[in-house]
Each structure stands twice: as structure tokens, then as C-alpha cells.
Amino acid sequence: MRLRTIDLFDRAWTRLPKVGESPLTFPSPEPVREIDFIYARGTAKRPTGRAEVIDERVASDHRPVIATIAW
């Protein structure tokens, strides 16, 4: 199921692709859903980069996502 809010962000911003084993982030012990994203928006240039889900199962109910972004 896609959310309308995600569709709006996808039209206006750049969603950074997730690299690694899986893009799934929720719930943290055994993720079955992708509900965390990294978006970037540049003014003169389109941002590029990548995101990665960190295999952390205890700190939160979501797995953390980190990103490297370049303009």
C-alpha cells in the first residue's frame, strides 16, 4: 500500500535509494515494511546519494537509516 504523502514527496523531492540487504525498517526485530525514507531537495542541482538501513534491533521500533548526500 502506498501512502498519498509518499507519492507527494516522490514528485517534489529526490528519494535516495537504499543499498544493502533490505530496505525494510519496521518493526526493528524482523522488518516486514519499508516505512522510513531519506529525501533530499536541491535548489540548483539535483542531489545524489544513497541511504542504508542499519541492523540495529534494540534502540527503537524502527531500524535506523543513514544517508550520504552530495549536490
PyMOL Python script that loads the backbone (N, CA, C, O; Angstrom):
from pymol import cmd

cmd.read_pdbstr("""\
ATOM      1  N   MET A   1       0.840  -1.186   0.000  1.00  0.00           N
ATOM      2  CA  MET A   1       0.000   0.000   0.000  1.00  0.00           C
ATOM      3  C   MET A   1       0.880   1.244   0.000  1.00  0.00           C
ATOM      4  O   MET A   1       1.748   1.392   0.860  1.00  0.00           O
ATOM      5  N   ARG A   2       0.664   2.121  -0.946  1.00  0.00           N
ATOM      6  CA  ARG A   2       1.421   3.369  -0.995  1.00  0.00           C
ATOM      7  C   ARG A   2       0.590   4.481  -0.366  1.00  0.00           C
ATOM      8  O   ARG A   2      -0.621   4.565  -0.570  1.00  0.00           O
ATOM      9  N   LEU A   3       1.242   5.301   0.374  1.00  0.00           N
ATOM     10  CA  LEU A   3       0.560   6.418   1.007  1.00  0.00           C
ATOM     11  C   LEU A   3       0.586   7.635   0.098  1.00  0.00           C
ATOM     12  O   LEU A   3       1.554   7.853  -0.630  1.00  0.00           O
ATOM     13  N   ARG A   4      -0.447   8.402   0.140  1.00  0.00           N
ATOM     14  CA  ARG A   4      -0.527   9.616  -0.675  1.00  0.00           C
ATOM     15  C   ARG A   4       0.613  10.579  -0.342  1.00  0.00           C
ATOM     16  O   ARG A   4       1.152  11.228  -1.239  1.00  0.00           O
ATOM     17  N   THR A   5       0.982  10.678   0.918  1.00  0.00           N
ATOM     18  CA  THR A   5       2.070  11.569   1.322  1.00  0.00           C
ATOM     19  C   THR A   5       3.380  11.172   0.652  1.00  0.00           C
ATOM     20  O   THR A   5       4.117  12.036   0.178  1.00  0.00           O
ATOM     21  N   ILE A   6       3.675   9.890   0.608  1.00  0.00           N
ATOM     22  CA  ILE A   6       4.898   9.419  -0.048  1.00  0.00           C
ATOM     23  C   ILE A   6       4.867   9.765  -1.528  1.00  0.00           C
ATOM     24  O   ILE A   6       5.885  10.176  -2.084  1.00  0.00           O
ATOM     25  N   ASP A   7       3.720   9.607  -2.177  1.00  0.00           N
ATOM     26  CA  ASP A   7       3.596   9.978  -3.588  1.00  0.00           C
ATOM     27  C   ASP A   7       3.875  11.461  -3.799  1.00  0.00           C
ATOM     28  O   ASP A   7       4.521  11.834  -4.779  1.00  0.00           O
ATOM     29  N   LEU A   8       3.398  12.308  -2.895  1.00  0.00           N
ATOM     30  CA  LEU A   8       3.658  13.750  -2.998  1.00  0.00           C
ATOM     31  C   LEU A   8       5.148  14.044  -2.862  1.00  0.00           C
ATOM     32  O   LEU A   8       5.696  14.827  -3.638  1.00  0.00           O
ATOM     33  N   PHE A   9       5.798  13.435  -1.899  1.00  0.00           N
ATOM     34  CA  PHE A   9       7.241  13.622  -1.742  1.00  0.00           C
ATOM     35  C   PHE A   9       7.996  13.128  -2.974  1.00  0.00           C
ATOM     36  O   PHE A   9       8.927  13.786  -3.437  1.00  0.00           O
ATOM     37  N   ASP A  10       7.600  11.975  -3.503  1.00  0.00           N
ATOM     38  CA  ASP A  10       8.284  11.414  -4.678  1.00  0.00           C
ATOM     39  C   ASP A  10       8.206  12.354  -5.882  1.00  0.00           C
ATOM     40  O   ASP A  10       9.114  12.362  -6.713  1.00  0.00           O
ATOM     41  N   ARG A  11       7.152  13.133  -5.987  1.00  0.00           N
ATOM     42  CA  ARG A  11       7.023  14.072  -7.115  1.00  0.00           C
ATOM     43  C   ARG A  11       7.881  15.322  -6.946  1.00  0.00           C
ATOM     44  O   ARG A  11       8.358  15.880  -7.934  1.00  0.00           O
ATOM     45  N   ALA A  12       8.081  15.765  -5.713  1.00  0.00           N
ATOM     46  CA  ALA A  12       8.754  17.038  -5.475  1.00  0.00           C
ATOM     47  C   ALA A  12      10.202  16.910  -5.012  1.00  0.00           C
ATOM     48  O   ALA A  12      10.973  17.857  -5.167  1.00  0.00           O
ATOM     49  N   TRP A  13      10.584  15.791  -4.461  1.00  0.00           N
ATOM     50  CA  TRP A  13      11.898  15.598  -3.878  1.00  0.00           C
ATOM     51  C   TRP A  13      12.575  14.385  -4.509  1.00  0.00           C
ATOM     52  O   TRP A  13      11.953  13.640  -5.265  1.00  0.00           O
ATOM     53  N   THR A  14      13.838  14.196  -4.195  1.00  0.00           N
ATOM     54  CA  THR A  14      14.578  13.026  -4.652  1.00  0.00           C
ATOM     55  C   THR A  14      14.673  12.038  -3.500  1.00  0.00           C
ATOM     56  O   THR A  14      15.238  12.345  -2.450  1.00  0.00           O
ATOM     57  N   ARG A  15      14.118  10.855  -3.705  1.00  0.00           N
ATOM     58  CA  ARG A  15      14.235   9.812  -2.684  1.00  0.00           C
ATOM     59  C   ARG A  15      15.545   9.072  -2.936  1.00  0.00           C
ATOM     60  O   ARG A  15      15.778   8.568  -4.035  1.00  0.00           O
ATOM     61  N   LEU A  16      16.394   9.011  -1.920  1.00  0.00           N
ATOM     62  CA  LEU A  16      17.669   8.325  -2.071  1.00  0.00           C
ATOM     63  C   LEU A  16      17.457   6.819  -1.998  1.00  0.00           C
ATOM     64  O   LEU A  16      16.764   6.330  -1.106  1.00  0.00           O
ATOM     65  N   PRO A  17      18.046   6.086  -2.928  1.00  0.00           N
ATOM     66  CA  PRO A  17      17.879   4.629  -2.917  1.00  0.00           C
ATOM     67  C   PRO A  17      18.624   4.009  -1.742  1.00  0.00           C
ATOM     68  O   PRO A  17      19.695   4.474  -1.351  1.00  0.00           O
ATOM     69  N   LYS A  18      18.047   2.969  -1.196  1.00  0.00           N
ATOM     70  CA  LYS A  18      18.702   2.245  -0.107  1.00  0.00           C
ATOM     71  C   LYS A  18      19.572   1.147  -0.705  1.00  0.00           C
ATOM     72  O   LYS A  18      19.156   0.424  -1.610  1.00  0.00           O
ATOM     73  N   VAL A  19      20.780   1.039  -0.184  1.00  0.00           N
ATOM     74  CA  VAL A  19      21.694  -0.023  -0.596  1.00  0.00           C
ATOM     75  C   VAL A  19      21.766  -1.039   0.542  1.00  0.00           C
ATOM     76  O   VAL A  19      21.357  -0.748   1.665  1.00  0.00           O
ATOM     77  N   GLY A  20      22.269  -2.190   0.259  1.00  0.00           N
ATOM     78  CA  GLY A  20      22.410  -3.206   1.296  1.00  0.00           C
ATOM     79  C   GLY A  20      21.409  -4.318   1.121  1.00  0.00           C
ATOM     80  O   GLY A  20      20.759  -4.445   0.083  1.00  0.00           O
ATOM     81  N   GLU A  21      21.300  -5.124   2.164  1.00  0.00           N
ATOM     82  CA  GLU A  21      20.467  -6.323   2.098  1.00  0.00           C
ATOM     83  C   GLU A  21      18.993  -6.045   1.864  1.00  0.00           C
ATOM     84  O   GLU A  21      18.374  -6.676   1.006  1.00  0.00           O
ATOM     85  N   SER A  22      18.424  -5.115   2.609  1.00  0.00           N
ATOM     86  CA  SER A  22      16.985  -4.914   2.551  1.00  0.00           C
ATOM     87  C   SER A  22      16.627  -3.461   2.867  1.00  0.00           C
ATOM     88  O   SER A  22      17.268  -2.850   3.722  1.00  0.00           O
ATOM     89  N   PRO A  23      15.617  -2.893   2.196  1.00  0.00           N
ATOM     90  CA  PRO A  23      15.155  -1.544   2.511  1.00  0.00           C
ATOM     91  C   PRO A  23      14.142  -1.512   3.661  1.00  0.00           C
ATOM     92  O   PRO A  23      13.712  -0.433   4.070  1.00  0.00           O
ATOM     93  N   LEU A  24      13.755  -2.679   4.184  1.00  0.00           N
ATOM     94  CA  LEU A  24      12.711  -2.760   5.202  1.00  0.00           C
ATOM     95  C   LEU A  24      13.210  -2.237   6.546  1.00  0.00           C
ATOM     96  O   LEU A  24      14.356  -2.477   6.926  1.00  0.00           O
ATOM     97  N   THR A  25      12.331  -1.511   7.271  1.00  0.00           N
ATOM     98  CA  THR A  25      12.755  -0.861   8.515  1.00  0.00           C
ATOM     99  C   THR A  25      11.841  -1.104   9.711  1.00  0.00           C
ATOM    100  O   THR A  25      12.198  -0.724  10.826  1.00  0.00           O
ATOM    101  N   PHE A  26      10.687  -1.715   9.525  1.00  0.00           N
ATOM    102  CA  PHE A  26       9.727  -1.839  10.630  1.00  0.00           C
ATOM    103  C   PHE A  26       9.037  -3.187  10.599  1.00  0.00           C
ATOM    104  O   PHE A  26       8.673  -3.675   9.529  1.00  0.00           O
ATOM    105  N   PRO A  27       8.854  -3.796  11.768  1.00  0.00           N
ATOM    106  CA  PRO A  27       9.419  -3.476  13.087  1.00  0.00           C
ATOM    107  C   PRO A  27      10.886  -3.892  13.158  1.00  0.00           C
ATOM    108  O   PRO A  27      11.339  -4.734  12.383  1.00  0.00           O
ATOM    109  N   SER A  28      11.604  -3.310  14.071  1.00  0.00           N
ATOM    110  CA  SER A  28      13.056  -3.494  14.097  1.00  0.00           C
ATOM    111  C   SER A  28      13.534  -4.939  14.311  1.00  0.00           C
ATOM    112  O   SER A  28      14.536  -5.323  13.709  1.00  0.00           O
ATOM    113  N   PRO A  29      12.867  -5.756  15.137  1.00  0.00           N
ATOM    114  CA  PRO A  29      13.403  -7.112  15.308  1.00  0.00           C
ATOM    115  C   PRO A  29      13.392  -7.930  14.008  1.00  0.00           C
ATOM    116  O   PRO A  29      14.367  -8.619  13.710  1.00  0.00           O
ATOM    117  N   GLU A  30      12.322  -7.863  13.247  1.00  0.00           N
ATOM    118  CA  GLU A  30      12.179  -8.601  11.981  1.00  0.00           C
ATOM    119  C   GLU A  30      11.385  -7.725  11.016  1.00  0.00           C
ATOM    120  O   GLU A  30      10.171  -7.896  10.911  1.00  0.00           O
ATOM    121  N   PRO A  31      12.020  -6.803  10.314  1.00  0.00           N
ATOM    122  CA  PRO A  31      11.286  -5.863   9.462  1.00  0.00           C
ATOM    123  C   PRO A  31      10.516  -6.541   8.327  1.00  0.00           C
ATOM    124  O   PRO A  31      11.015  -7.450   7.663  1.00  0.00           O
ATOM    125  N   VAL A  32       9.287  -6.069   8.130  1.00  0.00           N
ATOM    126  CA  VAL A  32       8.443  -6.557   7.041  1.00  0.00           C
ATOM    127  C   VAL A  32       7.879  -5.406   6.203  1.00  0.00           C
ATOM    128  O   VAL A  32       7.223  -5.641   5.188  1.00  0.00           O
ATOM    129  N   ARG A  33       8.136  -4.149   6.630  1.00  0.00           N
ATOM    130  CA  ARG A  33       7.615  -2.985   5.914  1.00  0.00           C
ATOM    131  C   ARG A  33       8.705  -1.936   5.732  1.00  0.00           C
ATOM    132  O   ARG A  33       9.573  -1.773   6.590  1.00  0.00           O
ATOM    133  N   GLU A  34       8.651  -1.235   4.623  1.00  0.00           N
ATOM    134  CA  GLU A  34       9.538  -0.094   4.381  1.00  0.00           C
ATOM    135  C   GLU A  34       8.740   1.172   4.672  1.00  0.00           C
ATOM    136  O   GLU A  34       7.893   1.581   3.877  1.00  0.00           O
ATOM    137  N   ILE A  35       9.017   1.787   5.819  1.00  0.00           N
ATOM    138  CA  ILE A  35       8.262   2.983   6.181  1.00  0.00           C
ATOM    139  C   ILE A  35       9.171   4.166   6.522  1.00  0.00           C
ATOM    140  O   ILE A  35       8.683   5.208   6.961  1.00  0.00           O
ATOM    141  N   ASP A  36      10.470   4.023   6.328  1.00  0.00           N
ATOM    142  CA  ASP A  36      11.415   5.108   6.603  1.00  0.00           C
ATOM    143  C   ASP A  36      12.191   5.415   5.328  1.00  0.00           C
ATOM    144  O   ASP A  36      12.707   4.513   4.667  1.00  0.00           O
ATOM    145  N   PHE A  37      12.265   6.694   4.993  1.00  0.00           N
ATOM    146  CA  PHE A  37      12.893   7.118   3.750  1.00  0.00           C
ATOM    147  C   PHE A  37      13.775   8.336   3.994  1.00  0.00           C
ATOM    148  O   PHE A  37      13.580   9.065   4.967  1.00  0.00           O
ATOM    149  N   ILE A  38      14.738   8.553   3.116  1.00  0.00           N
ATOM    150  CA  ILE A  38      15.554   9.760   3.135  1.00  0.00           C
ATOM    151  C   ILE A  38      15.270  10.503   1.829  1.00  0.00           C
ATOM    152  O   ILE A  38      15.404   9.943   0.741  1.00  0.00           O
ATOM    153  N   TYR A  39      14.881  11.756   1.952  1.00  0.00           N
ATOM    154  CA  TYR A  39      14.635  12.612   0.795  1.00  0.00           C
ATOM    155  C   TYR A  39      15.583  13.796   0.835  1.00  0.00           C
ATOM    156  O   TYR A  39      15.988  14.244   1.908  1.00  0.00           O
ATOM    157  N   ALA A  40      15.932  14.299  -0.336  1.00  0.00           N
ATOM    158  CA  ALA A  40      16.776  15.487  -0.433  1.00  0.00           C
ATOM    159  C   ALA A  40      16.210  16.366  -1.540  1.00  0.00           C
ATOM    160  O   ALA A  40      15.565  15.885  -2.472  1.00  0.00           O
ATOM    161  N   ARG A  41      16.464  17.649  -1.416  1.00  0.00           N
ATOM    162  CA  ARG A  41      15.990  18.589  -2.427  1.00  0.00           C
ATOM    163  C   ARG A  41      17.035  19.672  -2.599  1.00  0.00           C
ATOM    164  O   ARG A  41      17.425  20.330  -1.635  1.00  0.00           O
ATOM    165  N   GLY A  42      17.486  19.853  -3.825  1.00  0.00           N
ATOM    166  CA  GLY A  42      18.471  20.881  -4.110  1.00  0.00           C
ATOM    167  C   GLY A  42      17.828  22.047  -4.838  1.00  0.00           C
ATOM    168  O   GLY A  42      16.748  21.911  -5.414  1.00  0.00           O
ATOM    169  N   THR A  43      18.489  23.185  -4.811  1.00  0.00           N
ATOM    170  CA  THR A  43      17.944  24.348  -5.496  1.00  0.00           C
ATOM    171  C   THR A  43      18.485  24.464  -6.911  1.00  0.00           C
ATOM    172  O   THR A  43      17.713  24.682  -7.845  1.00  0.00           O
ATOM    173  N   ALA A  44      19.793  24.323  -7.092  1.00  0.00           N
ATOM    174  CA  ALA A  44      20.375  24.468  -8.419  1.00  0.00           C
ATOM    175  C   ALA A  44      20.688  23.115  -9.063  1.00  0.00           C
ATOM    176  O   ALA A  44      20.583  22.965 -10.280  1.00  0.00           O
ATOM    177  N   LYS A  45      21.068  22.147  -8.256  1.00  0.00           N
ATOM    178  CA  LYS A  45      21.439  20.827  -8.763  1.00  0.00           C
ATOM    179  C   LYS A  45      20.615  19.750  -8.075  1.00  0.00           C
ATOM    180  O   LYS A  45      20.203  19.896  -6.924  1.00  0.00           O
ATOM    181  N   ARG A  46      20.391  18.687  -8.791  1.00  0.00           N
ATOM    182  CA  ARG A  46      19.674  17.555  -8.213  1.00  0.00           C
ATOM    183  C   ARG A  46      20.617  16.798  -7.283  1.00  0.00           C
ATOM    184  O   ARG A  46      21.724  16.444  -7.690  1.00  0.00           O
ATOM    185  N   PRO A  47      20.203  16.543  -6.045  1.00  0.00           N
ATOM    186  CA  PRO A  47      21.071  15.823  -5.116  1.00  0.00           C
ATOM    187  C   PRO A  47      21.225  14.357  -5.522  1.00  0.00           C
ATOM    188  O   PRO A  47      20.331  13.766  -6.128  1.00  0.00           O
ATOM    189  N   THR A  48      22.358  13.799  -5.179  1.00  0.00           N
ATOM    190  CA  THR A  48      22.590  12.371  -5.377  1.00  0.00           C
ATOM    191  C   THR A  48      23.049  11.792  -4.050  1.00  0.00           C
ATOM    192  O   THR A  48      23.453  12.528  -3.150  1.00  0.00           O
ATOM    193  N   GLY A  49      22.987  10.516  -3.933  1.00  0.00           N
ATOM    194  CA  GLY A  49      23.441   9.884  -2.706  1.00  0.00           C
ATOM    195  C   GLY A  49      22.838   8.525  -2.547  1.00  0.00           C
ATOM    196  O   GLY A  49      22.261   7.957  -3.474  1.00  0.00           O
ATOM    197  N   ARG A  50      22.983   8.013  -1.344  1.00  0.00           N
ATOM    198  CA  ARG A  50      22.451   6.698  -1.040  1.00  0.00           C
ATOM    199  C   ARG A  50      22.111   6.630   0.433  1.00  0.00           C
ATOM    200  O   ARG A  50      22.653   7.376   1.249  1.00  0.00           O
ATOM    201  N   ALA A  51      21.220   5.738   0.754  1.00  0.00           N
ATOM    202  CA  ALA A  51      20.821   5.516   2.136  1.00  0.00           C
ATOM    203  C   ALA A  51      21.062   4.050   2.473  1.00  0.00           C
ATOM    204  O   ALA A  51      21.145   3.197   1.589  1.00  0.00           O
ATOM    205  N   GLU A  52      21.170   3.780   3.752  1.00  0.00           N
ATOM    206  CA  GLU A  52      21.422   2.409   4.189  1.00  0.00           C
ATOM    207  C   GLU A  52      20.685   2.149   5.495  1.00  0.00           C
ATOM    208  O   GLU A  52      20.708   2.978   6.405  1.00  0.00           O
ATOM    209  N   VAL A  53      20.042   1.015   5.581  1.00  0.00           N
ATOM    210  CA  VAL A  53      19.378   0.593   6.810  1.00  0.00           C
ATOM    211  C   VAL A  53      20.416  -0.081   7.698  1.00  0.00           C
ATOM    212  O   VAL A  53      21.150  -0.965   7.256  1.00  0.00           O
ATOM    213  N   ILE A  54      20.467   0.348   8.954  1.00  0.00           N
ATOM    214  CA  ILE A  54      21.421  -0.194   9.917  1.00  0.00           C
ATOM    215  C   ILE A  54      20.755  -1.341  10.690  1.00  0.00           C
ATOM    216  O   ILE A  54      19.616  -1.213  11.139  1.00  0.00           O
ATOM    217  N   ASP A  55      21.461  -2.437  10.837  1.00  0.00           N
ATOM    218  CA  ASP A  55      20.930  -3.607  11.539  1.00  0.00           C
ATOM    219  C   ASP A  55      20.998  -3.387  13.045  1.00  0.00           C
ATOM    220  O   ASP A  55      21.825  -3.980  13.738  1.00  0.00           O
ATOM    221  N   GLU A  56      20.119  -2.528  13.537  1.00  0.00           N
ATOM    222  CA  GLU A  56      20.001  -2.232  14.977  1.00  0.00           C
ATOM    223  C   GLU A  56      18.589  -2.616  15.390  1.00  0.00           C
ATOM    224  O   GLU A  56      17.618  -2.035  14.906  1.00  0.00           O
ATOM    225  N   ARG A  57      18.472  -3.588  16.280  1.00  0.00           N
ATOM    226  CA  ARG A  57      17.171  -4.153  16.621  1.00  0.00           C
ATOM    227  C   ARG A  57      16.619  -3.712  17.975  1.00  0.00           C
ATOM    228  O   ARG A  57      15.478  -4.035  18.306  1.00  0.00           O
ATOM    229  N   VAL A  58      17.416  -2.971  18.773  1.00  0.00           N
ATOM    230  CA  VAL A  58      17.015  -2.694  20.144  1.00  0.00           C
ATOM    231  C   VAL A  58      16.699  -1.221  20.405  1.00  0.00           C
ATOM    232  O   VAL A  58      15.810  -0.931  21.205  1.00  0.00           O
ATOM    233  N   ALA A  59      17.381  -0.302  19.772  1.00  0.00           N
ATOM    234  CA  ALA A  59      17.290   1.121  20.111  1.00  0.00           C
ATOM    235  C   ALA A  59      15.919   1.740  19.839  1.00  0.00           C
ATOM    236  O   ALA A  59      15.544   2.713  20.494  1.00  0.00           O
ATOM    237  N   SER A  60      15.172   1.196  18.891  1.00  0.00           N
ATOM    238  CA  SER A  60      13.894   1.788  18.502  1.00  0.00           C
ATOM    239  C   SER A  60      12.993   0.712  17.919  1.00  0.00           C
ATOM    240  O   SER A  60      13.425  -0.421  17.705  1.00  0.00           O
ATOM    241  N   ASP A  61      11.740   1.070  17.665  1.00  0.00           N
ATOM    242  CA  ASP A  61      10.844   0.137  16.979  1.00  0.00           C
ATOM    243  C   ASP A  61      11.066   0.152  15.466  1.00  0.00           C
ATOM    244  O   ASP A  61      10.508  -0.678  14.749  1.00  0.00           O
ATOM    245  N   HIS A  62      11.883   1.098  14.978  1.00  0.00           N
ATOM    246  CA  HIS A  62      12.295   1.168  13.567  1.00  0.00           C
ATOM    247  C   HIS A  62      13.799   0.950  13.506  1.00  0.00           C
ATOM    248  O   HIS A  62      14.516   1.285  14.449  1.00  0.00           O
ATOM    249  N   ARG A  63      14.278   0.393  12.404  1.00  0.00           N
ATOM    250  CA  ARG A  63      15.726   0.341  12.197  1.00  0.00           C
ATOM    251  C   ARG A  63      16.180   1.702  11.676  1.00  0.00           C
ATOM    252  O   ARG A  63      15.482   2.311  10.865  1.00  0.00           O
ATOM    253  N   PRO A  64      17.339   2.190  12.127  1.00  0.00           N
ATOM    254  CA  PRO A  64      17.806   3.490  11.668  1.00  0.00           C
ATOM    255  C   PRO A  64      18.236   3.463  10.197  1.00  0.00           C
ATOM    256  O   PRO A  64      18.690   2.443   9.677  1.00  0.00           O
ATOM    257  N   VAL A  65      18.078   4.612   9.554  1.00  0.00           N
ATOM    258  CA  VAL A  65      18.503   4.791   8.170  1.00  0.00           C
ATOM    259  C   VAL A  65      19.478   5.961   8.140  1.00  0.00           C
ATOM    260  O   VAL A  65      19.172   7.037   8.655  1.00  0.00           O
ATOM    261  N   ILE A  66      20.653   5.757   7.540  1.00  0.00           N
ATOM    262  CA  ILE A  66      21.628   6.835   7.409  1.00  0.00           C
ATOM    263  C   ILE A  66      21.836   7.119   5.930  1.00  0.00           C
ATOM    264  O   ILE A  66      21.551   6.276   5.079  1.00  0.00           O
ATOM    265  N   ALA A  67      22.338   8.319   5.631  1.00  0.00           N
ATOM    266  CA  ALA A  67      22.499   8.689   4.230  1.00  0.00           C
ATOM    267  C   ALA A  67      23.750   9.517   4.003  1.00  0.00           C
ATOM    268  O   ALA A  67      24.226  10.228   4.888  1.00  0.00           O
ATOM    269  N   THR A  68      24.263   9.401   2.796  1.00  0.00           N
ATOM    270  CA  THR A  68      25.326  10.269   2.294  1.00  0.00           C
ATOM    271  C   THR A  68      24.730  11.016   1.121  1.00  0.00           C
ATOM    272  O   THR A  68      24.211  10.404   0.188  1.00  0.00           O
ATOM    273  N   ILE A  69      24.800  12.338   1.164  1.00  0.00           N
ATOM    274  CA  ILE A  69      24.162  13.171   0.125  1.00  0.00           C
ATOM    275  C   ILE A  69      25.196  14.119  -0.468  1.00  0.00           C
ATOM    276  O   ILE A  69      26.005  14.697   0.258  1.00  0.00           O
ATOM    277  N   ALA A  70      25.165  14.275  -1.779  1.00  0.00           N
ATOM    278  CA  ALA A  70      26.043  15.232  -2.465  1.00  0.00           C
ATOM    279  C   ALA A  70      25.198  16.068  -3.428  1.00  0.00           C
ATOM    280  O   ALA A  70      24.225  15.587  -4.009  1.00  0.00           O
ATOM    281  N   TRP A  71      25.601  17.349  -3.581  1.00  0.00           N
ATOM    282  CA  TRP A  71      24.937  18.213  -4.537  1.00  0.00           C
ATOM    283  C   TRP A  71      25.912  18.584  -5.627  1.00  0.00           C
ATOM    284  O   TRP A  71      25.556  19.317  -6.550  1.00  0.00           O
TER     285      TRP A  71
END
""", "prot")
cmd.dss("prot")
cmd.show_as("cartoon", "prot")
cmd.util.cbc("prot")
cmd.orient("prot")
